Amino acid sequence: MAEAKRQQAPVTGARGAHIVVIEGRYYDALNDMLLAGAKAAAAAAGASVEVITVPGALEIPVAMSIRMAQEPKPDGFVALGIVIRGETTHYEIVSVQANRALIDLATASAMPFGNAILTVENEAQAEARANPATGDKGGDAARAALTLVALKRGIER
């Protein structure tokens, strides 16, 4: 089944926002693509980006929690990472636990958040989704976070 292609309309209402991108850097070339997409989407919306790099997807929620406690407070977060199914159940543990912890953190704190922790079967699937020219999941995650930043700004006014 082909994946639906979402329209990539520019995000409005998030100009001047500061987002923190936390990348679980395990596959360098693939992570470079996710990060490029996220940075491009942030720039298009007039937002600044801070990048924190951790070893893998399971460390992303911990890094998010640590950064949330620091000043200056960011306007939102983006999680980037790639989990490729292997021969053991480690894939299920990493993908489920990292994503659950991130959703719990974001919802408990009403923190705008975009998620591009890709869970795939192989590197070809990861590349198709990470590449800004094809899947642009890094850009999608940044646009999601910035859309929520704009929503939060509207609520706080």
C-alpha positions as CSV (number, residue, x, y, z in Angstrom):
1,M,0.0,0.0,0.0
2,A,1.4,3.4,-1.0
3,E,1.7,6.0,1.7
4,A,-0.5,9.0,1.4
5,K,1.3,12.2,0.5
6,R,0.3,15.1,2.6
7,Q,0.3,18.6,1.3
8,Q,3.2,20.6,2.7
9,A,1.6,24.0,3.2
10,P,3.7,26.5,5.0
11,V,3.0,26.7,8.8
12,T,1.6,30.1,9.8
13,G,1.5,31.5,13.3
14,A,4.8,30.0,14.5
15,R,7.2,32.8,13.3
16,G,9.9,33.3,15.9
17,A,9.3,30.0,17.6
18,H,12.3,28.1,19.0
19,I,12.1,24.3,18.6
20,V,14.4,21.7,19.9
21,V,15.2,18.8,17.6
22,I,16.4,15.7,19.4
23,E,17.8,13.1,17.2
24,G,18.7,9.6,18.1
25,R,21.6,9.3,15.8
26,Y,22.2,5.7,14.9
27,Y,22.1,5.7,11.1
28,D,24.1,8.8,10.1
29,A,23.1,9.2,6.4
30,L,19.5,8.6,7.2
31,N,19.5,10.9,10.2
32,D,21.1,13.6,8.0
33,M,18.1,13.5,5.7
34,L,15.6,13.7,8.6
35,L,17.4,16.6,10.1
36,A,17.7,18.4,6.8
37,G,13.9,18.1,6.3
38,A,13.2,19.4,9.9
39,K,15.6,22.3,9.5
40,A,14.1,23.3,6.2
41,A,10.5,23.2,7.5
42,A,11.5,25.3,10.5
43,A,13.3,27.9,8.4
44,A,10.2,28.1,6.1
45,A,8.1,28.9,9.1
46,G,10.5,31.5,10.5
47,A,11.5,29.3,13.5
48,S,14.9,28.7,15.0
49,V,16.3,25.2,15.7
50,E,18.4,23.8,18.4
51,V,19.8,20.3,17.9
52,I,20.5,17.7,20.6
53,T,22.0,14.4,19.5
54,V,21.7,11.2,21.6
55,P,22.8,7.7,20.7
56,G,19.4,6.2,19.9
57,A,15.7,6.4,20.1
58,L,15.3,5.3,23.7
59,E,17.4,8.2,24.8
60,I,15.2,10.8,23.1
61,P,12.5,11.0,25.8
62,V,15.1,11.3,28.5
63,A,16.8,14.2,26.6
64,M,13.5,15.8,26.1
65,S,12.7,15.7,29.8
66,I,16.1,17.1,30.7
67,R,15.8,19.9,28.1
68,M,12.2,20.8,29.2
69,A,13.6,21.5,32.7
70,Q,16.2,24.0,31.3
71,E,16.0,27.7,30.4
72,P,15.3,29.2,28.0
73,K,12.2,27.1,27.5
74,P,11.6,26.0,23.9
75,D,8.3,26.4,22.1
76,G,8.3,22.8,21.0
77,F,10.2,19.6,20.3
78,V,10.8,17.4,17.3
79,A,12.0,13.8,17.7
80,L,14.0,12.2,14.9
81,G,15.3,8.6,14.8
82,I,15.1,5.4,12.9
83,V,14.4,2.0,14.2
84,I,14.8,-0.9,11.7
85,R,13.4,-4.3,12.5
86,G,16.0,-6.9,13.2
87,E,16.0,-10.5,14.2
88,T,15.1,-9.9,17.9
89,T,12.2,-8.3,19.8
90,H,14.4,-5.2,20.5
91,Y,12.6,-3.4,17.7
92,E,9.3,-3.6,19.4
93,I,10.7,-2.5,22.8
94,V,12.4,0.5,21.3
95,S,9.7,1.7,19.0
96,V,6.8,1.3,21.6
97,Q,8.6,2.6,24.7
98,A,10.3,5.6,23.1
99,N,7.1,6.7,21.4
100,R,4.9,6.1,24.5
101,A,7.3,8.1,26.7
102,L,7.4,11.0,24.2
103,I,3.6,11.2,23.9
104,D,3.3,11.1,27.7
105,L,5.8,13.9,28.2
106,A,4.2,16.1,25.5
107,T,0.7,15.6,26.6
108,A,1.4,16.0,30.4
109,S,3.1,19.3,29.8
110,A,1.0,20.6,26.8
111,M,4.3,20.8,24.9
112,P,4.0,21.1,21.1
113,F,5.7,18.0,19.7
114,G,6.4,16.4,16.3
115,N,7.5,12.8,15.9
116,A,9.6,11.3,13.2
117,I,11.0,8.2,14.9
118,L,10.6,6.0,11.8
119,T,9.8,2.4,12.5
120,V,10.6,0.4,9.4
121,E,11.4,-3.0,8.1
122,N,14.6,-2.1,6.2
123,E,17.0,0.7,5.2
124,A,15.2,1.2,1.8
125,Q,12.0,2.0,3.6
126,A,13.8,4.4,6.0
127,E,15.5,6.2,3.1
128,A,12.2,6.6,1.2
129,R,10.6,8.2,4.3
130,A,13.6,10.2,5.5
131,N,14.6,11.8,2.2
132,P,13.2,15.3,2.0
133,A,12.6,14.8,-1.8
134,T,10.4,11.8,-1.2
135,G,8.9,11.2,2.2
136,D,10.2,14.2,4.2
137,K,9.2,12.8,7.6
138,G,11.6,15.1,9.3
139,G,9.9,18.1,7.7
140,D,6.5,16.6,8.6
141,A,7.5,16.3,12.2
142,A,8.7,19.9,12.4
143,R,5.6,21.2,10.7
144,A,3.4,19.2,13.2
145,A,5.3,20.7,16.1
146,L,5.1,24.2,14.6
147,T,1.4,23.8,13.9
148,L,0.9,22.9,17.6
149,V,3.0,25.9,18.6
150,A,0.7,28.2,16.6
151,L,-2.3,26.5,18.3
152,K,-0.8,27.0,21.7
153,R,-0.1,30.6,21.0
154,G,-3.7,31.1,20.0
155,I,-5.0,29.6,23.2
156,E,-2.6,31.6,25.4
157,R,-3.6,35.0,23.8
